[in-house]
Amino acid sequence: MKRILIIILGLFFLEVTISSAQVDSTSHMQPYWSPEGDQIAFASSMSGNFEIYVINLNTNAVQQMSEHPANDFYPAWSPNGKYVAFFSEREREHHYNIKYAGNEEQQFPISSARDGDLPSWSPDSRNLLYHSSEDGDMEIYMRSYRSKDIRKLTFNDATDVYPFFSPSGKDILFLSDRDDNMEIYKMDPDGRNQKRLTFSPHSYEVDPIWSPDGQKIAFASDRNQNFDIFVMNADGSDQIQLTTDQHFDLGPQWSPDGKKLVFVSNRYGDADIFTIHSDGSNLKRLTGHPAKDFYASWSPSGQRIIFCSNRDGQNKIYIMDSDGSNMKRINIRHNR
């Protein structure tokens, strides 16, 4: 099973798995906007091991969403704002949990889900996509959050990972190395009609992300020896290269209006945050600190961008206007 993709992204973004013995108690990472844009869910080690927290950006009030001796990572808010799903290392084998965003008492454990990552909600907030190696090789699963119905969507000996629902919920993007290298595929929500969208022998296609209207897909590819940002139609046609650089451009995220992309690049040494128009024009560098800035995403309004940075020694969460101005570190303090 090929793990080169995971290793590349892990080293570049400092998002490697951390055991409890190695956790830095001041690290905050993996921020995820609430649908209304007034709160951020994130993983933090402020209590000793990594747990899931939510901060209200208007009041700075912090709520702890998980509490367990094992590490919890990758929070994902449901589109209706009621739930936060996350990946956990608890119970001897990794699994996903879902919690009511406003209630610490109710949880919905999903299943064993080894080697997990960021889960993906369906647009109606009823189903969750994730990848797991619980059957031996990495496959894609979907589960209804209120039932025990778990459906395995892929069946092969390859690595199938990082599934994401389209905005309409009618398609699922995912990555697979079933044809020897990591490529982008699409399928129906029931696992049928699996179709390969990219064809780049001896290269890796990574970080696919739907445009807000579901008509385009942005992704990163090293088909030209280094990772650059590309955009294609939802059926894989008309693939256009947006960036051309000898370094890594990774992690594209669409602005809510679909006109821009924010991404991370190390073209000036350490990782920085950039934006570019979806036609490849108006490349702009938003951060220029001699540290690693990564994991950037737009607010639902498109007016602000959050990102992680180790500029203060450990990973912290920062926020800025979409043009890079008014940058500040989010003040996170948890009073138990």
CORKA-V700333 format. One record per backbone hydrogen bond with DSSP energy under -0.5 kcal/mol. CO is the residue of the C=O (numbers start at 0). NH is the residue of the N-H. If there is no record, write none. Layout:
co:CO nh:NH
co:CO nh:NH
This chain:
co:2 nh:6
co:3 nh:7
co:4 nh:8
co:5 nh:9
co:6 nh:10
co:7 nh:11
co:8 nh:12
co:9 nh:13
co:9 nh:14
co:18 nh:21
co:18 nh:22
co:19 nh:22
co:22 nh:24
co:23 nh:26
co:26 nh:44
co:28 nh:42
co:31 nh:40
co:33 nh:36
co:37 nh:56
co:37 nh:57
co:38 nh:33
co:39 nh:54
co:40 nh:31
co:41 nh:52
co:42 nh:28
co:43 nh:50
co:44 nh:47
co:48 nh:46
co:49 nh:71
co:50 nh:43
co:51 nh:64
co:51 nh:65
co:52 nh:41
co:53 nh:62
co:54 nh:39
co:54 nh:56
co:55 nh:59
co:60 nh:55
co:62 nh:53
co:62 nh:64
co:70 nh:88
co:72 nh:86
co:73 nh:118
co:75 nh:84
co:77 nh:80
co:81 nh:100
co:82 nh:77
co:83 nh:98
co:84 nh:75
co:85 nh:96
co:86 nh:72
co:87 nh:94
co:90 nh:92
co:93 nh:112
co:94 nh:87
co:95 nh:109
co:96 nh:85
co:97 nh:107
co:98 nh:83
co:99 nh:102
co:104 nh:106
co:105 nh:99
co:110 nh:95
co:112 nh:115
co:113 nh:132
co:119 nh:128
co:121 nh:124
co:125 nh:144
co:126 nh:121
co:127 nh:142
co:128 nh:119
co:129 nh:140
co:131 nh:138
co:132 nh:135
co:137 nh:159
co:138 nh:131
co:139 nh:152
co:139 nh:153
co:140 nh:129
co:141 nh:150
co:142 nh:127
co:143 nh:146
co:147 nh:149
co:148 nh:143
co:150 nh:141
co:150 nh:152
co:157 nh:159
co:158 nh:160
co:158 nh:176
co:160 nh:174
co:163 nh:172
co:165 nh:168
co:170 nh:165
co:171 nh:186
co:172 nh:163
co:173 nh:184
co:174 nh:160
co:175 nh:182
co:176 nh:179
co:180 nh:178
co:181 nh:204
co:182 nh:175
co:183 nh:196
co:183 nh:197
co:184 nh:173
co:185 nh:194
co:186 nh:171
co:187 nh:190
co:191 nh:187
co:194 nh:185
co:199 nh:202
co:203 nh:221
co:205 nh:219
co:208 nh:217
co:210 nh:213
co:214 nh:233
co:215 nh:210
co:216 nh:231
co:217 nh:208
co:218 nh:229
co:219 nh:205
co:220 nh:227
co:221 nh:224
co:225 nh:223
co:226 nh:248
co:227 nh:220
co:228 nh:241
co:228 nh:242
co:229 nh:218
co:230 nh:239
co:231 nh:216
co:232 nh:235
co:236 nh:232
co:237 nh:239
co:239 nh:230
co:239 nh:241
co:247 nh:265
co:249 nh:263
co:252 nh:261
co:254 nh:257
co:258 nh:277
co:259 nh:254
co:260 nh:275
co:261 nh:252
co:262 nh:273
co:263 nh:249
co:264 nh:271
co:265 nh:268
co:267 nh:269
co:270 nh:292
co:271 nh:264
co:272 nh:285
co:272 nh:286
co:273 nh:262
co:274 nh:283
co:275 nh:260
co:276 nh:279
co:280 nh:276
co:283 nh:274
co:283 nh:285
co:288 nh:290
co:290 nh:292
co:291 nh:309
co:293 nh:307
co:296 nh:305
co:298 nh:301
co:302 nh:321
co:303 nh:298
co:304 nh:319
co:305 nh:296
co:306 nh:317
co:307 nh:293
co:308 nh:315
co:309 nh:312
co:313 nh:311
co:314 nh:27
co:315 nh:308
co:316 nh:329
co:317 nh:306
co:318 nh:327
co:319 nh:304
co:320 nh:323
co:324 nh:320
co:327 nh:318
co:329 nh:331
co:330 nh:332
co:332 nh:334
co:333 nh:335
